[in-house]
Amino acid sequence: MFSVAQKREIADVLQKHLRSLGHPELPDDEVSFDLHIEGKESWSWADIRNNGEVPNPNVNPFNEMQSNRTGYPE
C-alpha cells in the first residue's frame, strides 16, 4: 500500500513517538514493532516494521508508482 520511502517515514515517526513517551519498559536501543494497516479494499494493506529490522525491504513497483502519483516525495 505504501512505498518504501513512505514506510520508512512512518516507522521513523512511530519510533520517535515511542521514545518520547519515556516508558521504562522500552529497550535502550531500537524499539521493535509491527504495524498492520488495513486499506479500503481486502487486498489493500501494509505491514510496517521498525527500520532496523528491514535493512533491504521488498520493493513493490505498484506501490512505488502510486506514491509518485500522490505527489509524495521519494
C-alpha positions in Angstrom: 0.0 0.0 0.0 2.9 2.4 0.8 6.2 3.0 -1.0 9.4 2.0 0.7 10.1 5.7 1.5 6.6 6.1 3.0 7.0 3.0 5.2 10.4 4.3 6.4 8.9 7.7 7.2 6.0 6.1 9.2 8.4 3.8 11.1 10.7 6.8 11.9 7.7 8.9 13.2 6.4 5.9 15.3 9.9 5.2 16.7 10.4 8.9 17.7 6.9 9.0 19.4 7.5 5.8 21.3 10.9 7.1 22.5 9.3 10.4 23.6 7.0 8.5 26.0 10.0 7.6 28.1 8.4 4.4 29.2 10.7 2.4 31.5 9.9 -1.0 29.8 11.1 0.1 26.4 14.6 -1.1 25.4 17.5 1.3 25.3 18.3 0.5 21.7 15.8 0.5 18.8 12.2 -0.3 19.7 10.9 -3.3 17.7 7.3 -3.1 16.4 5.0 -4.4 13.8 2.2 -2.2 12.4 -0.5 -3.6 10.2 -2.6 -1.1 8.2 -5.9 -2.2 6.5 -6.8 -0.4 3.3 -10.3 0.1 2.0 -10.1 -3.0 -0.2 -9.5 -6.5 1.0 -6.2 -6.7 -1.0 -5.1 -3.3 0.2 -2.9 -3.5 3.3 0.6 -2.6 4.6 2.9 -4.2 7.2 5.4 -1.8 8.7 8.3 -2.7 10.9 10.9 -0.6 12.6 13.6 0.3 10.1 16.4 -1.5 11.9 14.7 -4.9 11.2 14.2 -4.2 7.5 17.5 -3.1 6.0 16.6 -4.3 2.5 12.8 -4.1 2.0 10.9 -5.7 -0.8 10.0 -3.2 -3.4 6.6 -3.4 -5.0 6.6 -1.4 -8.2 2.9 -0.7 -8.0 3.3 0.9 -4.5 6.3 3.0 -5.7 4.2 4.2 -8.7 1.2 5.1 -6.5 3.4 7.2 -4.2 4.6 9.2 -7.2 1.1 9.8 -8.4 0.1 11.3 -5.0 3.0 13.7 -5.2 4.8 12.1 -2.3 8.5 13.0 -2.5 10.8 10.0 -2.8 
